[in-house]
């Protein structure tokens, strides 16, 4: 279980001294927006933050995409209610899941496109009720091919992929994300990223008063904390330091990485 959005926002409001009443200086909608942006910033540079294993319905033919997956075409593997997903990076296809998305079938193995091209120049015209192979170029992270292609019968597969975290629903009615509010919405990112998310939201909040020297200093400090941690996590995961120097989604607030 992840932290409730309202519990997270309460902790941020307390730090901002904006808790009596809550959302007086920074509106509830603003804080929800900052939190959505913070989750997406983490996932943009660290895809593991938002990786999933779900059954998805493939499109007709051989060419496929996870760029936009409609709610009707996904059966979440974590028990969540289906929602429209914006895929960012395919990791792999595991196995067939039948015509209903619920029936485990044969495994799907990767194969080089050149192998198929050399053995069957008409492979794009072939269809079947199950997929044998995944053809994937990592330079095209949201697009891929399957063999055989998909015909009239629905084909579902179990896929591993990363998405952009969904937007936190806007507060309706107001107060649902306040302390003791009715919302049961959870943060999408895991609790291990709470410190980074909190730093991001605080940096965005304090930047609202950037003309105030004290607020500008706090915005820079929290922004630097977020960027330093993110740079280190990306470097540990990939071996490359992106050396981000500006708070993602807030280009008006330059922050220097240390």
N, C-alpha and C positions, 0 to 999 in steps of 0.2 A: 504494500500500500504506500502511496505517495502522500505527501503533506497536502492538506486541504488548502485551496487558494485563499480562503478567508483567514485561516490561521497564519499563513505566510504573510498576507497583507497586514494583519494586525501587528506582527513583529516588526515589519518595516515602518508602519505608522508610529509605533512607539519610539523607534530610533529617530524618526523625523520630528518628534514631539508634535504629532498631528493626530492624537488619539482621543482628545477631549474637547469637542466631539471628533470622531474619526472622519477623515476625508474632508476636512474644512479647507485646508490650504491646497491640498492635492486631491482632486476629485476621484471618486471611485472609478469612473471610466478611464481616467488618466492612468491610475495605478494598475488597472487590469491590462491596459494597452502596453505599459512598460514591461509588465510581467510576460505577456505574450512575446514581445520583441526580445526579451532576455533569453527565453527558452529557445527561440529560433536562432539567436546569435550563437548560443552554445552548440546547437545541432549543426549549424552551418560549417563550423570549423572543426567539430568533433562529432562525426556522424554516429559514433557508438551511443551517443546520448539518446538517439531516437530510432534505434534499430528494432525491427519487428520480424516475427515469423507468422505469416498469415496465409490462409487459402485465398487465392485471387482467381477470378475468371479471366481467361485469356480472350483476346480479340480474334476475329476471323483472320485466317491467313497465317503467314509465318512471322511477319513483323509485329513486334509487341512494344508496349511502353508502360512505364509506371509513373510517368509524369503526372497523370491525373487518374486516380482510381475511384470510381463512383462507389458510394456506400453499398449499392446493390451488388457490386462485383467484388466484395471482400467479406470474408468471414474471419474476424479477428481471432488469433490464437490465444489471446490472453483473457478472453471472456468479456472484453469491452463490447459495447453496442457498436455495430458497424457505423463508420463515418467516412466521409469523403477524404481521401488521402492525397497529399502532394508528395510523390516519391522524389527522392534526391539521389539515391545511389542503390543500384542493384548489387546484391552480394552473391546470390545464387538461387537456383531452383533445386528443391530437394526431391520431391516426388509428385506423382499424379494424385489428384484428389477426386477422381470420378466426375460424373456429370452433375453432381449435387454439391460438390465442395466439401463433402463430409466423409468420403470413402477413400481411405488410403490405398494407393496402387503402386505401380512400378516406379523405381527410382529414375531420376533424370540425370544424365551424365553430360558434362561439357564436351564440346567437340570444336575443333577449329573450322572456320568457314571454308578455308582452302581445301580441307579434306573432302567436304561435301561437294564443293565446286568441281573438284577433280574426279569424283566418282559418279556424280549424277547432276548434270547441268540443269535439269528440270526439277530439282528438289523443292523449289518454291511453289510448285504447282500441286504438290502432294498433300493430302489431308488425312487425318485419322481421328480416332476418338481418344487418343492418349499421346503424350509427348515422350519421345525417346531422348532427345538431345537439346541442350542449351547452346546457342551460339552467341557469344558476348565479347564485345570489344570494350575494355575498361576506359577507353577514351570517350565513350558514349555511355555515360553512367546510368541514364534512364531509359535507354533503348536497347533492344535485343531481338534475337530471332529464336524461333523454336522449330524443331523438326521431329515429325511431320507437322505441317500447318494445321490450323483449326478449321474444321468444316462446319456443317449445320448443327452437329451435336455439341452442346456446351462442354468445354474442357476447363477444369479447375486444377490448379497446381499449388503446392505449398512453396512459398517464396520467402527468401530472406532479403530484406531491404531496409534502407533508412528513409525516413520521411521528414518533412518539416513539421514540427509540432503544431497541432491544430490550435487555432485562436481560442482563447478563453472566451466564453460567451459574454457579451456585454451585460452589465448589471441591469436586470429587469425583473422586478421593480428595484429601485435604488435601495441599497442597504443589504442586498443578499450576500455581499462579500465583507460586510462589517463583522466585528466581533459578535458572535451569537447570531449571525445571519443564517438564512435558510439554505444557502447554497451548499451542496455536497460535492461540488466540482473539485477535482484534485489537480495538482500540478502534473504536467506530463513528464517532466524530467525527474529522475530519481533523487532521493534525499541526499545522496553523496555530492550533488551539485548545488545544494541550497546556499552555501556561502558565496559561490560565484554569482548565482542568480540574485541574491540579496544585494551584493555589491553593484551589479548592473542596474537594478531598479533604483537604488539610492543615488547612483551617479546621474541617472536620468532625472530623478526628482529634484536634486539640488541644482541641476543645470537650468531648471525653470527660473531660478533666481540668480542666474550667473552674473548679473550686474552688481550683485552684492558680493564684495570680496570674500566674506566668510563662506558663503554658499559656493562660490567659484572654487575655493580651496577644497571644500569637502567633495564637490563634484569631481575634481581632478584626483583626489586621493582615492575615492571609491572606484573611479574609472580605471586608475592605474592598478588597483588591487585586482579588478576583474581581468584586465588585459594581461597582467603578469601571470596570473594563475592559468588563464586560457592558453597563453603562449607555452607555458611549461607543460601543460597537459597534451597539447598538440605535438610538441617536440617529443614527449615520452611515447606517444602513440605512433608517430610517423618517422621520427628521426630528424624532422625538419622543423626549425623554429620559424613560424610565419612572421614574428616580430611585428605584430599588430600595434599600431600607435594611435589608433582612433577608435572610439567606442562605436561598435557596429550599430547601425540604425539611428545614430545620433551624430551626423557629420558636423553639426554645429559645435560639438564639444571635443576639441582636440586634446588627446591625452598621450603623453610620452611614455612608452614602455621602458622599463629599467633593464 
